[in-house]
């Protein structure tokens, strides 16, 4: 049982996932600080309160309905998604694109055969079609 757990943990995907979760948690703190320290005060300056929790609030009987909580959560989600896209996804896509271009460029830069090398290739091909391959010592 312990051996199976060791094999499971030693797989690359699990380690990558753990690193991703840790980085995501750290990045989440950065985005939360940005939202709480910059964006919510701007919202408060514009709308009079730092979030949308009490927007469209109404009461039915003794129950208080707050659709603004959903709006606040949606705004926070969009801000986090925006930050992740521009800080992580776009740079990773650019890096992958550069690697692909470099690989294609390296493949295109393979040296062309000289006339002498082309002649040697033709001789080799002729010898192989005739069935008489010279022995190499």
Beta strands, then each sheet from edge to edge (+ up, - down):
strand 1: 58-60
strand 2: 63-65
sheet 1: 1+ 2-
end
